[in-house]
Structure formats: structure tokens, C-alpha cells
């Protein structure tokens, strides 16, 4: 299996260190999870060859990121904000992107564009102007241009930001489908997106990788620390505010989910999900 | 070499802005055919102060998608060389503009018996090249469509209104080209040199953005 190796990357903007000795091994569908400003987009831009690290290296097999032109032949990139050529229609824009990606044969271009538009469910919108597309359609067009030319690696930055729930679910399914035989790197701060899409996940905070592993490996870390208990609606919750993960109303009481290192009376231990684990890691990071 | 050039698309992407560049030519043709035929200086001024500077228009709008619509955030990750993002695209549109200058120069040479076509043609092309390359450089540096247009517009109008007195060091235009043919070729060569510097600066800055 092809592995993208990120080794000891440092990137600084002025006095701010955006990435601080980041090392990762990326295979399959890989998610970068972290709060806003954690360094996810900086890392994505480095992988997409749009920026260069101050130190460290990125490699895919024998290919080094010191040869960006060679790397660009293998990658597709969807940035956080994608919108261009608003007065033209989907087909015209896709055809242009295909020409830029080097698909010079007209028939081949047409075939590939039709195939991709079918895959991203934009076939019915092919004659629509870009400005007339909804947010979800625009993201799907963005992923369509990214996978033109069948790249070995697709980088998708915050793909579901601003989408409604239906569009988000549809987009995650699409990413899952596209993940066959290629590396997909997805960055987000929405935990559910990664649960639905990624096999491997890294949590980043303040430019550092806090942890990385499979979903199970990540959630295992919070095993034994996640609890649920009922609390009357008219009383203050018996646990500190900062330890609460969620509060759900159930009839005449609240069901509180929280983390705690020791057992509490009336509280039941529950199996952690990725969101619990993420918050637990972030809490630990904040306390360091 | 030009396999990844898609200029029918570039024209569509420019929209009505593509056709704006034809307006000065229509004005020229209207003046040529319906204006006072005893005053050829008006046509020469139109060539120097309107048609040549307007070569910057297409170049600015070529990069609208890249910089104003944010296309560079992903187009720079495409497997294109710097020259394919920049110089080749500019060259195609400049050559199209040269065809229009060719027609005007030919018409002028017919009207001005004493001015050889070749001198007129090279002079106007060299002037247009300065504005084209300047536009290319500025758009890459500032990433805003209006900056090169405003800069060139200000320069040309200042030169026209003050007869070149405001910026006395060097003039892209000759002011009275028909009467001083001897200075056309040195001026053309200097303009070519300046254009070369502007193109190189724009190209290397773009390369820096692509590979830095």
C-alpha cells in the first residue's frame, strides 16, 4: 500500500509556528481533526505543494516534495473555499480543468468528465452556471475537479463546512466511494465527518500532532473515562461544567455525558465515541 | 508546447470584458473613415494613447479567475509549468492584439504617405508590449485586476495631458511618431528591453509563488 510520509515538518509564519515538528504516515482515507487554527490547512497546503516547509520532508515512495511539478501530477486538491468562473457552466469549467490537467484528447475528456459528473451526482447540473449551484453542489464540483486525471492522492480541506446535514452525509459517502486505490486526506473540525469517512485519524492542536491511529485506537484512549448520569432539570449538574460533553433532555431530567477519571455515584460508564475521545485528548492537551 | 492552453475558454471566462478591447479599434476605424482626413495626428494619438495601452486590458482579466475569484488556491496545485500559467496565456492574447495593431498600422501607412508601415507597426507593437508586460507583472504582484489598469491609465493620461512633462525621464510613446521616424527604432528597442524586464519580473514572481 502506498504511504505518504511526513517527517518532522516545521512551518512558521512570522513569529507563529503553524506546524511544530509534525510527523505522520498516511495511508487510505486519512482525517486531520483539530480546532480552528490548529494547523490543518497549513499542513494540507504543504501536501498540496502550495507552500514549502521550513524544515522536514514529505515523500511518497521515492517521490520527494522537493520536486513539486512531479508531485502535482499525482494529486488533486479541493481548498476550503472553492468557487471560480461563476458565469460559466459546469461542463465548460470541467472541460477547462481537464485541459489544464493534461487530458488533451477531446473524446477522452468528454468521457472522463461524464464519468466523474455521474460519480459526484452532478450530471443533471452540467449545463447550470456555477453561480446557480448550491453550496453542496459547489463542493461536489470541487471534488470533481480534484479527481480529474485519476490522481493517486486527493486532498480535501474542510469539505463540509457550511453544508446542511443532508449534503454533509452525501458528501461523506462520496468521499468514501472515491477512496478506492487512492490516498484521501481530509481535514475538518466536524468529528462525525471523520467517523463516516476515515480509517485513520490524526488529532492536531497548536501545530502539533497530539495522536494518530485508527478510530478504535483513538477511542480506546478514552476507555473508562466517559460516563453518563441523570440530573434533575431544576438542579445544577453535579459535575464541573468543563467536564461535560453533552446534555440531552430526557423527559423530566437531563442525561449528562461527561468525562471523569474516577467512578462517581449514580453515573454509568459508557463506550466512548470519536467525539468523546477527541474532547478527552483536547482536555489533556490543554492541561499540559 | 501550447497543449494546455485553452483560449476559447479564456475568452468565455472574460465575458463581456473580452469585447471591451475592441472599442478603441472601433473608435479608430470610425475616426479613420468618418473623421477629418487632413488631421492624421488624431489617429496617431489614438494609437499611442488609447490602442497601445488597451493591450493591458485582456492581460488583467486573464488573471481574474486566478486572483479575484481565488482560483490560484487550487490551480497552482495543477501540473502546469510557470510559463503555462503565465507567459504563454499572455502571449496568445498579445498576439491577437498585434493583429489588430497590424490592421491599424496598415491603414495609417496608407493615409500617411511619408510614414513606412514597418516603423509604425513596430513602434505600436513595442508600446503595447510594454503595457502588456507591465500589466502581467503588476497583476502577479498585487493580485488585483484594477491595480494594473489604474496604474497604466494614470500613466497614460498624465503623459497625454502634460505632454510628457510630468515624468520627463522616459516616455513609452513618441508623441509625434510620424515626424521623427529616426527615433522609432531606438525607442522600439528600449521598449522591448523594458518589456523583457517586466515579463521576467512577473514570471519569476509567479514562479516563486508556485514553487516557494
Interface residues (C-beta under 8 A of the other chain):
Chain A: X48 X49 X50 X51 X52 X68 X69 X72 X73 X75 X76 X77 X78 X79 X81 X82 X83 X84 X85 X86 X87 X88 X92 X95 X96 X97 X99 X100 X101 X102 X104 X142 X145 X146
Chain B: X3 X4 X5 X6 X9 X12 X13 X15 X65 X69 X70 X71 X73 X74 X75 X76 X77 X78 X79 X80 X81 X210 X211 X212
